[in-house]
Amino acid sequence: MYNRQLVLEDGTVYKGYAFGADIESIGEVVFNTSMTGYQETLSDPSYNGQIVTFTYPLIGNYGINRDDFESMNPCIKGMIVKELCTTPSNFRNEKTLDEALKTFNIPGIYGIDTRSLTRKIRTKGVIKGCLVSIDRNVDEVVEELRKTTLPTNQIEQVSSKSISPALGRGRRVVLVDLGMKIGIVRELTTRGCDVIVVPHNIKAEELLRLEPDGVMLTNGPGDPEDAKESIEMIKGIIGKVPIFGICMGHQLISLACGAKTYKLKFGHRGGNHPVKNLITGRVDITSQNHGYAVDIDSLKDTDLELTHIAINDRSCEGVRHKKYPVFSVQYHPEAAPGPHDSSYLFDEFIKNIDKNMK
């Protein structure tokens, strides 16, 4: 007997079975094409405000463990799967996906046609949706969805609220938390960096007082044009310190330099996206999670040059500054989940820092 339904803003209904928290939830419905990594996706702050559909049909088969979270407070609005595994088998397993979602008060639905839903999103674009009880009147839910405005302060919701103590020793990297994944900190500390995490709205002069050897701009949720404070900060530090941007950080560097961004029809979310490095000709398989992209044509009148491009849709995947040691990529070199083809970019960042220190 069905007990939960996914209602979309256009009136489409998918009936299924409830798991996770027993609450209603509204969010932007998106899809992720990764075959594994549901725990990292669950805890990725870039999914703030979104209900995530997994295109891979079986989810939950290796359970949940303590060590693979990418943030400590998952903030997705819901999870949609075709088949839910309730008896995971893995030596690292500590709890089921259902138990984890209950812990974090996140609802889920399983048993629906995720292929149909994914095709709909690919054709029509991302859409608002709501996870509700099967007893709710669909017309009333659709009316609520149409009246609901999704939040625009998404980075503020997930960013650190204060400056953290330093982590590690060595080159000092100030990490601007726009909704960071722990994997980024892990990559930096593995390379011996002294990492100081700061909030998204830190001022340029306050950041520079920390005397960084380099600045990392992290991933994060929402529309990059809403992050006006971060954009102004970036304008104030370009040319004064090496900078590396990932995902949202990439978009904000581009906006700070005069480029433009736009919303993609259904975004790039998954661990199998091919990207070409235009400088070396190398193609990497990358992990991605974004709904916006940098307009390539808008780079022409800036000090940025295009360095990477998506094989699938030819969208911008990387830029670098023509004068200063500043570069960024749209994808996730820290992976988690996904392939580690592009982890060398952290080494490139370290090289920029070392050159600048001489």
C-alpha positions, 0 to 999 in steps of 0.5 A, a space after each residue: 500500500 502506497 504511503 507517500 507521494 512526490 508531487 511536482 509543481 506541474 501536477 505530476 504525481 509519483 506514488 511510492 513508499 516512505 522511508 526516512 523522517 515522517 515529515 513533509 518537505 519542499 525542494 528543487 527536484 534534481 537527479 544524480 547519475 552516480 552509481 555509488 556515493 549516496 552517503 557523500 551526496 546526502 551530506 554535500 552542502 551543495 545540495 542544500 534545498 534540493 530533493 535528490 533523485 538517484 538514477 542508479 536503481 539500487 541505493 543503500 546496499 553498503 549502508 552508512 558509516 561514520 567516516 564518509 560524511 562530507 558535512 556533519 549536518 546534511 541539508 538536502 530536503 529529500 531523497 528519491 530512489 527506485 529500490 531501497 536496500 534495508 539489509 546492507 552488507 559491508 564491513 564498514 556499515 554502521 546503520 542503514 540509509 533509512 536510519 540515517 535519514 531519520 537521524 537527520 530528519 530527512 524524508 525519502 521515497 522509494 518504489 517510484 519510476 526514477 527513469 520517468 522522473 529523470 526523463 521529465 527533468 531532462 526534458 522540462 528542467 529542474 522543478 519544485 516538488 514536495 514529499 507528502 503523505 499519500 492522503 494529502 490532496 494533490 491540488 492543494 499541494 500543487 497550489 502550495 508549491 506554486 506559492 512557495 519561493 525557494 530561499 536565495 540565502 543558501 550559502 548563508 545557511 550552510 557556511 561557517 559562522 566564525 573563523 576556525 582554528 588552524 588545522 595542520 602546519 605548513 603553507 597557510 591556506 584560508 578556506 572560504 566556506 561557501 558550503 564546503 565538503 570535508 574532502 577539500 580540507 582533507 586534500 589540503 591537510 594531506 599536502 601539509 597545509 595549515 588550513 583556516 576556515 572562514 565564513 562566506 561573508 568575510 571582508 577582504 581586509 579581514 581575510 588578508 590580516 590572516 596572512 594567507 599563503 593561498 586562498 581556497 574558495 569552496 563549493 556551495 549551493 544556490 545562485 552565485 549571483 546571490 553571493 554579493 559579499 563573497 564576490 566583493 571580497 574576491 575583487 579585493 584579494 585578486 592579485 594579492 594572493 594565489 587563489 583556487 576555486 572549486 564549483 561555486 568558488 569557480 563561479 564567484 571568481 568569474 563573476 568577480 572578474 566581470 563574467 556572467 553566469 546562467 542556470 543550466 536546464 537540469 545541471 550536472 550531478 554525478 561522478 561520470 562527467 568528462 571534461 577536456 583540459 584545453 591546455 594539455 588536451 587531457 580528458 578527465 572523468 570528473 565528479 560534478 554537482 552544480 546547477 549554474 555555469 559560467 557563460 563562455 562568451 562573457 569571458 571575452 572582455 575579462 582577464 580570464 581565459 577558458 581552460 576546461 570545457 565539458 565534453 557533453 554540452 560544451 559548457 565552461 568547466 575551468 578558467 584561469 587569470 591572465 595576470 595573477 595566480 588565480 584559477 578555478 574549475 567547475 567540477 570537484 577535484 576532491 571527488 568524494 564521491 567520484 573519480 580522482 583523475 583531477 586531484 592533481 589540481 591541488 598540487 597545481 595550487 601548492 605550486 602557485 603558492 610556492 612560486 608566490 612565496 619566493 
